[in-house]
């Protein structure tokens, strides 16, 4: 098991002394949780969820079915499915992957409730839900999720969602909504008020549409790179409705109070400041970008050159604005990415490896774009990009471009042409620097020979 995880049977006392009964603490007699008790509890949860069991490989219909993994064989099948999606399909480098067994497994899996969907006997989607009452929280997630600020609520009201994996052939249909909806229903049945997760910048818009919110600083995961922590207030029906969340109607089937909403608004007053075009009108999002850039985006962002006012507004509407702290590594060399970024405020440095250290390759400011090569090619990132001050960036994803290309082909062609011009300019700049370096080296050699 990864050393960052506390073994089953320990309470969070080993990590956070004095927080018994708080987020991350397993409530159990004598401070231990036996495997027998855990197994009994997991079976009870599965039974209460009223989610039918799918016999592995025996159901022959094409219609997707959903189940909770009860056996070790089912869980192993899920771990292998994760490997296929995360490693084989997405080309991610997973620290906890077993490349021999072709599985992705970590310590949180031991205490998780695993939901999965099958079609024609094969797994097509999976997700795990860790309930606070059963799961000691890894110390790095305790810090990343700022759980020390949630001690007003017991562990029984906390959960963690992760390792969402969906077969590419099923991503466009109803499978994601069904799986996530079942996870939400299960969490509500277990009395969950806060569900935590984290994701790459490219998925923030999706999670915000589900009703999750950004509320604390972003962090760098050793495997996944730059990550955004998010929290779902399961009882905040007004926010779920405003977000257009598919959980809204499910929430109405439960008793909801304003306690968590009032507390959260007081504890995290700036949590709602993260902007997403999907939750704002075209006009409001445009005004927000104009304010941040201190001039209209058509002038400030080279990517929009040649677009009409209305075209630019429609194009930018689904963008997500991300706040970044000084020193944050937004992009890491070697990571796989499917998003690019536009600097709205602040500044970033593009850094490359040189010897045992780094060298600054470029300084970027308002309106500049970075991450475009990986965005276009899906190849590993070629440089590190680090914020040199508190910065705000707009995230544009591959999926967004695919959608816009179908609906707004004329606009997309102009933007992609501008992107080509930006790449050509950067190539010219890099070539000029290389030629200058060669010339300087040659001059140094001639001077040494002359002396």
TORKOL-4160 file (C-alpha; in steps of 0.2 Angstrom, whole numbers, padded with zeros to 4 digits, m for minus):
451
<pt num="1" X="0000" Y="0000" Z="0000"/>
<pt num="2" X="0006" Y="0018" Z="m0003"/>
<pt num="3" X="0015" Y="0025" Z="0012"/>
<pt num="4" X="0004" Y="0041" Z="0011"/>
<pt num="5" X="m0011" Y="0030" Z="0016"/>
<pt num="6" X="m0015" Y="0025" Z="0034"/>
<pt num="7" X="m0019" Y="0006" Z="0035"/>
<pt num="8" X="m0037" Y="0001" Z="0038"/>
<pt num="9" X="m0041" Y="0000" Z="0057"/>
<pt num="10" X="m0032" Y="0016" Z="0061"/>
<pt num="11" X="m0040" Y="0032" Z="0066"/>
<pt num="12" X="m0035" Y="0050" Z="0060"/>
<pt num="13" X="m0027" Y="0052" Z="0077"/>
<pt num="14" X="m0011" Y="0047" Z="0069"/>
<pt num="15" X="m0012" Y="0061" Z="0057"/>
<pt num="16" X="m0023" Y="0074" Z="0066"/>
<pt num="17" X="m0022" Y="0072" Z="0085"/>
<pt num="18" X="m0038" Y="0077" Z="0094"/>
<pt num="19" X="m0050" Y="0076" Z="0079"/>
<pt num="20" X="m0059" Y="0061" Z="0084"/>
<pt num="21" X="m0076" Y="0061" Z="0075"/>
<pt num="22" X="m0071" Y="0074" Z="0063"/>
<pt num="23" X="m0068" Y="0072" Z="0044"/>
<pt num="24" X="m0056" Y="0058" Z="0040"/>
<pt num="25" X="m0059" Y="0049" Z="0057"/>
<pt num="26" X="m0066" Y="0031" Z="0057"/>
<pt num="27" X="m0078" Y="0030" Z="0072"/>
<pt num="28" X="m0076" Y="0013" Z="0079"/>
<pt num="29" X="m0074" Y="0004" Z="0096"/>
<pt num="30" X="m0056" Y="0003" Z="0103"/>
<pt num="31" X="m0050" Y="0014" Z="0089"/>
<pt num="32" X="m0050" Y="0000" Z="0076"/>
<pt num="33" X="m0061" Y="m0005" Z="0062"/>
<pt num="34" X="m0060" Y="m0024" Z="0059"/>
<pt num="35" X="m0061" Y="m0031" Z="0041"/>
<pt num="36" X="m0076" Y="m0041" Z="0046"/>
<pt num="37" X="m0085" Y="m0025" Z="0052"/>
<pt num="38" X="m0080" Y="m0016" Z="0036"/>
<pt num="39" X="m0086" Y="m0031" Z="0025"/>
<pt num="40" X="m0103" Y="m0031" Z="0035"/>
<pt num="41" X="m0105" Y="m0012" Z="0033"/>
<pt num="42" X="m0101" Y="m0012" Z="0014"/>
<pt num="43" X="m0114" Y="m0026" Z="0011"/>
<pt num="44" X="m0127" Y="m0016" Z="0021"/>
<pt num="45" X="m0123" Y="m0001" Z="0011"/>
<pt num="46" X="m0125" Y="m0010" Z="m0005"/>
<pt num="47" X="m0141" Y="m0018" Z="0000"/>
<pt num="48" X="m0148" Y="m0001" Z="0006"/>
<pt num="49" X="m0143" Y="0007" Z="m0011"/>
<pt num="50" X="m0155" Y="m0004" Z="m0020"/>
<pt num="51" X="m0143" Y="m0005" Z="m0035"/>
<pt num="52" X="m0145" Y="m0022" Z="m0043"/>
<pt num="53" X="m0130" Y="m0034" Z="m0044"/>
<pt num="54" X="m0123" Y="m0038" Z="m0062"/>
<pt num="55" X="m0116" Y="m0055" Z="m0062"/>
<pt num="56" X="m0099" Y="m0053" Z="m0070"/>
<pt num="57" X="m0099" Y="m0058" Z="m0089"/>
<pt num="58" X="m0116" Y="m0067" Z="m0088"/>
<pt num="59" X="m0128" Y="m0053" Z="m0092"/>
<pt num="60" X="m0129" Y="m0053" Z="m0111"/>
<pt num="61" X="m0140" Y="m0038" Z="m0115"/>
<pt num="62" X="m0133" Y="m0022" Z="m0124"/>
<pt num="63" X="m0142" Y="m0010" Z="m0112"/>
<pt num="64" X="m0130" Y="m0004" Z="m0099"/>
<pt num="65" X="m0133" Y="m0010" Z="m0081"/>
<pt num="66" X="m0127" Y="m0003" Z="m0065"/>
<pt num="67" X="m0120" Y="m0012" Z="m0049"/>
<pt num="68" X="m0110" Y="m0011" Z="m0034"/>
<pt num="69" X="m0095" Y="m0022" Z="m0033"/>
<pt num="70" X="m0097" Y="m0034" Z="m0019"/>
<pt num="71" X="m0084" Y="m0047" Z="m0023"/>
<pt num="72" X="m0065" Y="m0046" Z="m0025"/>
<pt num="73" X="m0066" Y="m0052" Z="m0043"/>
<pt num="74" X="m0078" Y="m0038" Z="m0047"/>
<pt num="75" X="m0066" Y="m0025" Z="m0039"/>
<pt num="76" X="m0051" Y="m0033" Z="m0048"/>
<pt num="77" X="m0061" Y="m0031" Z="m0065"/>
<pt num="78" X="m0063" Y="m0012" Z="m0061"/>
<pt num="79" X="m0045" Y="m0010" Z="m0057"/>
<pt num="80" X="m0040" Y="m0018" Z="m0074"/>
<pt num="81" X="m0053" Y="m0007" Z="m0082"/>
<pt num="82" X="m0045" Y="0009" Z="m0074"/>
<pt num="83" X="m0028" Y="0003" Z="m0081"/>
<pt num="84" X="m0036" Y="0002" Z="m0099"/>
<pt num="85" X="m0044" Y="0019" Z="m0098"/>
<pt num="86" X="m0030" Y="0029" Z="m0088"/>
<pt num="87" X="m0015" Y="0021" Z="m0095"/>
<pt num="88" X="m0019" Y="0013" Z="m0112"/>
<pt num="89" X="m0032" Y="0026" Z="m0118"/>
<pt num="90" X="m0026" Y="0042" Z="m0109"/>
<pt num="91" X="m0008" Y="0038" Z="m0109"/>
<pt num="92" X="m0007" Y="0044" Z="m0091"/>
<pt num="93" X="0008" Y="0040" Z="m0080"/>
<pt num="94" X="0000" Y="0033" Z="m0064"/>
<pt num="95" X="0011" Y="0030" Z="m0049"/>
<pt num="96" X="0000" Y="0017" Z="m0041"/>
<pt num="97" X="m0002" Y="0007" Z="m0057"/>
<pt num="98" X="0004" Y="m0011" Z="m0058"/>
<pt num="99" X="0011" Y="m0012" Z="m0075"/>
<pt num="100" X="0013" Y="m0031" Z="m0074"/>
<pt num="101" X="m0005" Y="m0035" Z="m0068"/>
<pt num="102" X="m0012" Y="m0020" Z="m0078"/>
<pt num="103" X="m0022" Y="m0013" Z="m0063"/>
<pt num="104" X="m0024" Y="0004" Z="m0055"/>
<pt num="105" X="m0026" Y="0002" Z="m0036"/>
<pt num="106" X="m0022" Y="0013" Z="m0021"/>
<pt num="107" X="m0025" Y="0013" Z="m0003"/>
<pt num="108" X="m0042" Y="0021" Z="m0004"/>
<pt num="109" X="m0049" Y="0007" Z="m0014"/>
<pt num="110" X="m0049" Y="m0004" Z="0002"/>
<pt num="111" X="m0063" Y="0006" Z="0010"/>
<pt num="112" X="m0072" Y="0012" Z="m0005"/>
<pt num="113" X="m0089" Y="0008" Z="m0012"/>
<pt num="114" X="m0086" Y="0004" Z="m0030"/>
<pt num="115" X="m0100" Y="0008" Z="m0043"/>
<pt num="116" X="m0099" Y="0002" Z="m0060"/>
<pt num="117" X="m0109" Y="m0001" Z="m0076"/>
<pt num="118" X="m0108" Y="m0015" Z="m0089"/>
<pt num="119" X="m0114" Y="m0018" Z="m0107"/>
<pt num="120" X="m0113" Y="m0035" Z="m0115"/>
<pt num="121" X="m0104" Y="m0042" Z="m0100"/>
<pt num="122" X="m0090" Y="m0029" Z="m0101"/>
<pt num="123" X="m0087" Y="m0014" Z="m0089"/>
<pt num="124" X="m0090" Y="0002" Z="m0098"/>
<pt num="125" X="m0089" Y="0014" Z="m0083"/>
<pt num="126" X="m0083" Y="0015" Z="m0065"/>
<pt num="127" X="m0082" Y="0027" Z="m0050"/>
<pt num="128" X="m0077" Y="0025" Z="m0032"/>
<pt num="129" X="m0085" Y="0033" Z="m0017"/>
<pt num="130" X="m0076" Y="0034" Z="0000"/>
<pt num="131" X="m0087" Y="0037" Z="0015"/>
<pt num="132" X="m0079" Y="0047" Z="0029"/>
<pt num="133" X="m0086" Y="0035" Z="0042"/>
<pt num="134" X="m0076" Y="0020" Z="0034"/>
<pt num="135" X="m0061" Y="0029" Z="0027"/>
<pt num="136" X="m0046" Y="0037" Z="0035"/>
<pt num="137" X="m0041" Y="0052" Z="0024"/>
<pt num="138" X="m0023" Y="0052" Z="0017"/>
<pt num="139" X="m0013" Y="0066" Z="0025"/>
<pt num="140" X="m0010" Y="0074" Z="0008"/>
<pt num="141" X="m0028" Y="0075" Z="0004"/>
<pt num="142" X="m0033" Y="0081" Z="0021"/>
<pt num="143" X="m0022" Y="0096" Z="0017"/>
<pt num="144" X="m0027" Y="0098" Z="m0001"/>
<pt num="145" X="m0046" Y="0098" Z="0003"/>
<pt num="146" X="m0043" Y="0110" Z="0018"/>
<pt num="147" X="m0052" Y="0098" Z="0029"/>
<pt num="148" X="m0046" Y="0106" Z="0045"/>
<pt num="149" X="m0059" Y="0119" Z="0041"/>
<pt num="150" X="m0073" Y="0107" Z="0040"/>
<pt num="151" X="m0072" Y="0100" Z="0058"/>
<pt num="152" X="m0089" Y="0107" Z="0063"/>
<pt num="153" X="m0096" Y="0092" Z="0054"/>
<pt num="154" X="m0093" Y="0073" Z="0058"/>
<pt num="155" X="m0085" Y="0061" Z="0047"/>
<pt num="156" X="m0102" Y="0052" Z="0044"/>
<pt num="157" X="m0107" Y="0068" Z="0033"/>
<pt num="158" X="m0091" Y="0068" Z="0023"/>
<pt num="159" X="m0087" Y="0058" Z="0007"/>
<pt num="160" X="m0074" Y="0058" Z="m0007"/>
<pt num="161" X="m0077" Y="0054" Z="m0025"/>
<pt num="162" X="m0063" Y="0048" Z="m0037"/>
<pt num="163" X="m0056" Y="0037" Z="m0051"/>
<pt num="164" X="m0071" Y="0041" Z="m0063"/>
<pt num="165" X="m0067" Y="0031" Z="m0078"/>
<pt num="166" X="m0078" Y="0029" Z="m0093"/>
<pt num="167" X="m0075" Y="0020" Z="m0109"/>
<pt num="168" X="m0073" Y="0033" Z="m0124"/>
<pt num="169" X="m0087" Y="0024" Z="m0134"/>
<pt num="170" X="m0100" Y="0028" Z="m0120"/>
<pt num="171" X="m0094" Y="0045" Z="m0115"/>
<pt num="172" X="m0107" Y="0054" Z="m0126"/>
<pt num="173" X="m0123" Y="0045" Z="m0120"/>
<pt num="174" X="m0132" Y="0044" Z="m0104"/>
<pt num="175" X="m0119" Y="0032" Z="m0095"/>
<pt num="176" X="m0110" Y="0046" Z="m0086"/>
<pt num="177" X="m0126" Y="0054" Z="m0080"/>
<pt num="178" X="m0133" Y="0037" Z="m0074"/>
<pt num="179" X="m0117" Y="0033" Z="m0065"/>
<pt num="180" X="m0115" Y="0050" Z="m0056"/>
<pt num="181" X="m0133" Y="0050" Z="m0052"/>
<pt num="182" X="m0132" Y="0033" Z="m0043"/>
<pt num="183" X="m0117" Y="0039" Z="m0034"/>
<pt num="184" X="m0126" Y="0055" Z="m0028"/>
<pt num="185" X="m0141" Y="0045" Z="m0022"/>
<pt num="186" X="m0130" Y="0033" Z="m0013"/>
<pt num="187" X="m0121" Y="0047" Z="m0004"/>
<pt num="188" X="m0138" Y="0055" Z="0001"/>
<pt num="189" X="m0144" Y="0038" Z="0008"/>
<pt num="190" X="m0128" Y="0038" Z="0019"/>
<pt num="191" X="m0132" Y="0055" Z="0025"/>
<pt num="192" X="m0118" Y="0064" Z="0016"/>
<pt num="193" X="m0118" Y="0083" Z="0016"/>
<pt num="194" X="m0101" Y="0086" Z="0008"/>
<pt num="195" X="m0093" Y="0077" Z="m0006"/>
<pt num="196" X="m0075" Y="0081" Z="m0011"/>
<pt num="197" X="m0065" Y="0078" Z="m0027"/>
<pt num="198" X="m0052" Y="0085" Z="m0038"/>
<pt num="199" X="m0049" Y="0087" Z="m0056"/>
<pt num="200" X="m0038" Y="0094" Z="m0070"/>
<pt num="201" X="m0042" Y="0112" Z="m0076"/>
<pt num="202" X="m0050" Y="0105" Z="m0091"/>
<pt num="203" X="m0064" Y="0096" Z="m0081"/>
<pt num="204" X="m0068" Y="0111" Z="m0070"/>
<pt num="205" X="m0083" Y="0116" Z="m0081"/>
<pt num="206" X="m0090" Y="0099" Z="m0081"/>
<pt num="207" X="m0089" Y="0097" Z="m0062"/>
<pt num="208" X="m0096" Y="0115" Z="m0059"/>
<pt num="209" X="m0111" Y="0110" Z="m0070"/>
<pt num="210" X="m0114" Y="0095" Z="m0058"/>
<pt num="211" X="m0115" Y="0108" Z="m0044"/>
<pt num="212" X="m0097" Y="0106" Z="m0037"/>
<pt num="213" X="m0088" Y="0122" Z="m0032"/>
<pt num="214" X="m0070" Y="0128" Z="m0031"/>
<pt num="215" X="m0066" Y="0134" Z="m0013"/>
<pt num="216" X="m0048" Y="0133" Z="m0009"/>
<pt num="217" X="m0030" Y="0133" Z="m0017"/>
<pt num="218" X="m0026" Y="0122" Z="m0031"/>
<pt num="219" X="m0012" Y="0109" Z="m0029"/>
<pt num="220" X="0000" Y="0098" Z="m0038"/>
<pt num="221" X="m0003" Y="0079" Z="m0038"/>
<pt num="222" X="0012" Y="0068" Z="m0039"/>
<pt num="223" X="0004" Y="0059" Z="m0053"/>
<pt num="224" X="m0010" Y="0069" Z="m0061"/>
<pt num="225" X="m0001" Y="0086" Z="m0061"/>
<pt num="226" X="m0010" Y="0102" Z="m0057"/>
<pt num="227" X="m0027" Y="0099" Z="m0049"/>
<pt num="228" X="m0042" Y="0109" Z="m0043"/>
<pt num="229" X="m0051" Y="0104" Z="m0027"/>
<pt num="230" X="m0070" Y="0104" Z="m0027"/>
<pt num="231" X="m0084" Y="0101" Z="m0015"/>
<pt num="232" X="m0102" Y="0097" Z="m0018"/>
<pt num="233" X="m0115" Y="0103" Z="m0005"/>
<pt num="234" X="m0127" Y="0089" Z="m0007"/>
<pt num="235" X="m0142" Y="0099" Z="0001"/>
<pt num="236" X="m0140" Y="0116" Z="m0008"/>
<pt num="237" X="m0154" Y="0114" Z="m0020"/>
<pt num="238" X="m0154" Y="0132" Z="m0025"/>
<pt num="239" X="m0136" Y="0130" Z="m0031"/>
<pt num="240" X="m0139" Y="0114" Z="m0040"/>
<pt num="241" X="m0154" Y="0122" Z="m0049"/>
<pt num="242" X="m0143" Y="0137" Z="m0054"/>
<pt num="243" X="m0129" Y="0126" Z="m0060"/>
<pt num="244" X="m0141" Y="0115" Z="m0071"/>
<pt num="245" X="m0136" Y="0100" Z="m0061"/>
<pt num="246" X="m0143" Y="0083" Z="m0065"/>
<pt num="247" X="m0143" Y="0081" Z="m0046"/>
<pt num="248" X="m0156" Y="0094" Z="m0043"/>
<pt num="249" X="m0171" Y="0083" Z="m0046"/>
<pt num="250" X="m0163" Y="0069" Z="m0036"/>
<pt num="251" X="m0160" Y="0082" Z="m0021"/>
<pt num="252" X="m0179" Y="0086" Z="m0021"/>
<pt num="253" X="m0182" Y="0068" Z="m0016"/>
<pt num="254" X="m0173" Y="0071" Z="0001"/>
<pt num="255" X="m0175" Y="0082" Z="0016"/>
<pt num="256" X="m0163" Y="0097" Z="0013"/>
<pt num="257" X="m0158" Y="0110" Z="0026"/>
<pt num="258" X="m0149" Y="0127" Z="0024"/>
<pt num="259" X="m0137" Y="0123" Z="0038"/>
<pt num="260" X="m0122" Y="0118" Z="0027"/>
<pt num="261" X="m0126" Y="0132" Z="0014"/>
<pt num="262" X="m0126" Y="0146" Z="0027"/>
<pt num="263" X="m0110" Y="0139" Z="0036"/>
<pt num="264" X="m0101" Y="0137" Z="0019"/>
<pt num="265" X="m0105" Y="0154" Z="0013"/>
<pt num="266" X="m0098" Y="0161" Z="0030"/>
<pt num="267" X="m0082" Y="0150" Z="0030"/>
<pt num="268" X="m0078" Y="0152" Z="0011"/>
<pt num="269" X="m0085" Y="0169" Z="0006"/>
<pt num="270" X="m0075" Y="0169" Z="m0010"/>
<pt num="271" X="m0080" Y="0151" Z="m0016"/>
<pt num="272" X="m0092" Y="0158" Z="m0029"/>
<pt num="273" X="m0080" Y="0170" Z="m0037"/>
<pt num="274" X="m0073" Y="0157" Z="m0049"/>
<pt num="275" X="m0080" Y="0161" Z="m0066"/>
<pt num="276" X="m0087" Y="0149" Z="m0079"/>
<pt num="277" X="m0095" Y="0155" Z="m0095"/>
<pt num="278" X="m0107" Y="0140" Z="m0094"/>
<pt num="279" X="m0115" Y="0148" Z="m0078"/>
<pt num="280" X="m0115" Y="0166" Z="m0085"/>
<pt num="281" X="m0123" Y="0175" Z="m0099"/>
<pt num="282" X="m0113" Y="0179" Z="m0115"/>
<pt num="283" X="m0113" Y="0198" Z="m0110"/>
<pt num="284" X="m0109" Y="0195" Z="m0092"/>
<pt num="285" X="m0094" Y="0184" Z="m0096"/>
<pt num="286" X="m0088" Y="0196" Z="m0109"/>
<pt num="287" X="m0089" Y="0210" Z="m0096"/>
<pt num="288" X="m0079" Y="0200" Z="m0083"/>
<pt num="289" X="m0065" Y="0196" Z="m0096"/>
<pt num="290" X="m0065" Y="0215" Z="m0101"/>
<pt num="291" X="m0063" Y="0220" Z="m0083"/>
<pt num="292" X="m0049" Y="0207" Z="m0080"/>
<pt num="293" X="m0039" Y="0212" Z="m0096"/>
<pt num="294" X="m0043" Y="0230" Z="m0093"/>
<pt num="295" X="m0048" Y="0231" Z="m0112"/>
<pt num="296" X="m0060" Y="0222" Z="m0123"/>
<pt num="297" X="m0054" Y="0204" Z="m0126"/>
<pt num="298" X="m0054" Y="0207" Z="m0145"/>
<pt num="299" X="m0039" Y="0218" Z="m0143"/>
<pt num="300" X="m0031" Y="0209" Z="m0129"/>
<pt num="301" X="m0031" Y="0191" Z="m0135"/>
<pt num="302" X="m0022" Y="0187" Z="m0151"/>
<pt num="303" X="m0032" Y="0171" Z="m0152"/>
<pt num="304" X="m0048" Y="0181" Z="m0156"/>
<pt num="305" X="m0040" Y="0192" Z="m0170"/>
<pt num="306" X="m0052" Y="0195" Z="m0185"/>
<pt num="307" X="m0068" Y="0189" Z="m0175"/>
<pt num="308" X="m0083" Y="0200" Z="m0174"/>
<pt num="309" X="m0089" Y="0206" Z="m0157"/>
<pt num="310" X="m0104" Y="0193" Z="m0156"/>
<pt num="311" X="m0093" Y="0179" Z="m0163"/>
<pt num="312" X="m0080" Y="0182" Z="m0149"/>
<pt num="313" X="m0093" Y="0182" Z="m0136"/>
<pt num="314" X="m0100" Y="0165" Z="m0142"/>
<pt num="315" X="m0083" Y="0157" Z="m0143"/>
<pt num="316" X="m0077" Y="0162" Z="m0126"/>
<pt num="317" X="m0094" Y="0158" Z="m0117"/>
<pt num="318" X="m0089" Y="0141" Z="m0111"/>
<pt num="319" X="m0072" Y="0146" Z="m0105"/>
<pt num="320" X="m0067" Y="0143" Z="m0087"/>
<pt num="321" X="m0057" Y="0156" Z="m0077"/>
<pt num="322" X="m0045" Y="0148" Z="m0065"/>
<pt num="323" X="m0036" Y="0158" Z="m0051"/>
<pt num="324" X="m0018" Y="0152" Z="m0049"/>
<pt num="325" X="m0006" Y="0156" Z="m0034"/>
<pt num="326" X="0012" Y="0163" Z="m0037"/>
<pt num="327" X="0023" Y="0148" Z="m0038"/>
<pt num="328" X="0010" Y="0136" Z="m0044"/>
<pt num="329" X="0016" Y="0124" Z="m0058"/>
<pt num="330" X="0001" Y="0125" Z="m0070"/>
<pt num="331" X="0009" Y="0114" Z="m0083"/>
<pt num="332" X="0023" Y="0101" Z="m0080"/>
<pt num="333" X="0035" Y="0095" Z="m0093"/>
<pt num="334" X="0030" Y="0077" Z="m0098"/>
<pt num="335" X="0012" Y="0078" Z="m0093"/>
<pt num="336" X="m0002" Y="0074" Z="m0105"/>
<pt num="337" X="m0014" Y="0088" Z="m0107"/>
<pt num="338" X="m0029" Y="0092" Z="m0118"/>
<pt num="339" X="m0031" Y="0110" Z="m0113"/>
<pt num="340" X="m0023" Y="0127" Z="m0117"/>
<pt num="341" X="m0023" Y="0143" Z="m0107"/>
<pt num="342" X="m0025" Y="0161" Z="m0110"/>
<pt num="343" X="m0017" Y="0173" Z="m0097"/>
<pt num="344" X="m0030" Y="0186" Z="m0091"/>
<pt num="345" X="m0021" Y="0194" Z="m0077"/>
<pt num="346" X="m0003" Y="0191" Z="m0069"/>
<pt num="347" X="0011" Y="0183" Z="m0077"/>
<pt num="348" X="0019" Y="0166" Z="m0080"/>
<pt num="349" X="0036" Y="0159" Z="m0085"/>
<pt num="350" X="0039" Y="0145" Z="m0097"/>
<pt num="351" X="0054" Y="0135" Z="m0091"/>
<pt num="352" X="0064" Y="0121" Z="m0099"/>
<pt num="353" X="0077" Y="0109" Z="m0091"/>
<pt num="354" X="0095" Y="0114" Z="m0092"/>
<pt num="355" X="0108" Y="0104" Z="m0084"/>
<pt num="356" X="0103" Y="0101" Z="m0066"/>
<pt num="357" X="0091" Y="0116" Z="m0066"/>
<pt num="358" X="0079" Y="0126" Z="m0076"/>
<pt num="359" X="0081" Y="0140" Z="m0088"/>
<pt num="360" X="0067" Y="0153" Z="m0092"/>
<pt num="361" X="0062" Y="0151" Z="m0111"/>
<pt num="362" X="0048" Y="0164" Z="m0111"/>
<pt num="363" X="0039" Y="0177" Z="m0101"/>
<pt num="364" X="0020" Y="0178" Z="m0104"/>
<pt num="365" X="0007" Y="0191" Z="m0099"/>
<pt num="366" X="m0010" Y="0197" Z="m0102"/>
<pt num="367" X="m0018" Y="0189" Z="m0118"/>
<pt num="368" X="m0004" Y="0177" Z="m0121"/>
<pt num="369" X="m0007" Y="0158" Z="m0124"/>
<pt num="370" X="0002" Y="0143" Z="m0118"/>
<pt num="371" X="m0001" Y="0124" Z="m0118"/>
<pt num="372" X="m0006" Y="0125" Z="m0136"/>
<pt num="373" X="0006" Y="0111" Z="m0143"/>
<pt num="374" X="0000" Y="0098" Z="m0131"/>
<pt num="375" X="m0018" Y="0104" Z="m0134"/>
<pt num="376" X="m0016" Y="0101" Z="m0153"/>
<pt num="377" X="m0006" Y="0085" Z="m0153"/>
<pt num="378" X="m0010" Y="0077" Z="m0137"/>
<pt num="379" X="0008" Y="0074" Z="m0135"/>
<pt num="380" X="0017" Y="0076" Z="m0118"/>
<pt num="381" X="0020" Y="0094" Z="m0112"/>
<pt num="382" X="0037" Y="0100" Z="m0118"/>
<pt num="383" X="0040" Y="0113" Z="m0104"/>
<pt num="384" X="0035" Y="0119" Z="m0087"/>
<pt num="385" X="0024" Y="0134" Z="m0085"/>
<pt num="386" X="0025" Y="0142" Z="m0068"/>
<pt num="387" X="0015" Y="0157" Z="m0061"/>
<pt num="388" X="0027" Y="0171" Z="m0056"/>
<pt num="389" X="0013" Y="0181" Z="m0047"/>
<pt num="390" X="m0005" Y="0178" Z="m0042"/>
<pt num="391" X="m0013" Y="0175" Z="m0059"/>
<pt num="392" X="m0029" Y="0171" Z="m0068"/>
<pt num="393" X="m0030" Y="0161" Z="m0084"/>
<pt num="394" X="m0044" Y="0155" Z="m0095"/>
<pt num="395" X="m0045" Y="0137" Z="m0099"/>
<pt num="396" X="m0050" Y="0131" Z="m0116"/>
<pt num="397" X="m0052" Y="0112" Z="m0119"/>
<pt num="398" X="m0051" Y="0101" Z="m0134"/>
<pt num="399" X="m0068" Y="0095" Z="m0131"/>
<pt num="400" X="m0074" Y="0113" Z="m0132"/>
<pt num="401" X="m0066" Y="0115" Z="m0149"/>
<pt num="402" X="m0074" Y="0100" Z="m0155"/>
<pt num="403" X="m0091" Y="0106" Z="m0150"/>
<pt num="404" X="m0088" Y="0123" Z="m0157"/>
<pt num="405" X="m0081" Y="0116" Z="m0173"/>
<pt num="406" X="m0098" Y="0108" Z="m0177"/>
<pt num="407" X="m0109" Y="0122" Z="m0172"/>
<pt num="408" X="m0098" Y="0137" Z="m0177"/>
<pt num="409" X="m0086" Y="0131" Z="m0191"/>
<pt num="410" X="m0082" Y="0149" Z="m0197"/>
<pt num="411" X="m0077" Y="0155" Z="m0180"/>
<pt num="412" X="m0067" Y="0140" Z="m0176"/>
<pt num="413" X="m0057" Y="0141" Z="m0192"/>
<pt num="414" X="m0052" Y="0159" Z="m0188"/>
<pt num="415" X="m0047" Y="0155" Z="m0171"/>
<pt num="416" X="m0037" Y="0140" Z="m0177"/>
<pt num="417" X="m0029" Y="0151" Z="m0190"/>
<pt num="418" X="m0024" Y="0163" Z="m0176"/>
<pt num="419" X="m0017" Y="0148" Z="m0166"/>
<pt num="420" X="m0006" Y="0144" Z="m0181"/>
<pt num="421" X="0001" Y="0161" Z="m0182"/>
<pt num="422" X="0005" Y="0161" Z="m0164"/>
<pt num="423" X="0014" Y="0144" Z="m0166"/>
<pt num="424" X="0024" Y="0151" Z="m0181"/>
<pt num="425" X="0029" Y="0167" Z="m0172"/>
<pt num="426" X="0035" Y="0156" Z="m0157"/>
<pt num="427" X="0044" Y="0145" Z="m0169"/>
<pt num="428" X="0053" Y="0160" Z="m0177"/>
<pt num="429" X="0057" Y="0167" Z="m0160"/>
<pt num="430" X="0065" Y="0150" Z="m0155"/>
<pt num="431" X="0074" Y="0149" Z="m0171"/>
<pt num="432" X="0081" Y="0166" Z="m0169"/>
<pt num="433" X="0087" Y="0162" Z="m0151"/>
<pt num="434" X="0095" Y="0146" Z="m0157"/>
<pt num="435" X="0104" Y="0155" Z="m0172"/>
<pt num="436" X="0110" Y="0168" Z="m0160"/>
<pt num="437" X="0117" Y="0155" Z="m0148"/>
<pt num="438" X="0126" Y="0147" Z="m0162"/>
<pt num="439" X="0133" Y="0163" Z="m0168"/>
<pt num="440" X="0139" Y="0168" Z="m0150"/>
<pt num="441" X="0147" Y="0151" Z="m0148"/>
<pt num="442" X="0156" Y="0153" Z="m0164"/>
<pt num="443" X="0162" Y="0170" Z="m0160"/>
<pt num="444" X="0169" Y="0164" Z="m0143"/>
<pt num="445" X="0178" Y="0150" Z="m0152"/>
<pt num="446" X="0186" Y="0162" Z="m0164"/>
<pt num="447" X="0191" Y="0174" Z="m0150"/>
<pt num="448" X="0199" Y="0160" Z="m0141"/>
<pt num="449" X="0209" Y="0154" Z="m0157"/>
<pt num="450" X="0215" Y="0172" Z="m0160"/>
<pt num="451" X="0221" Y="0174" Z="m0142"/>
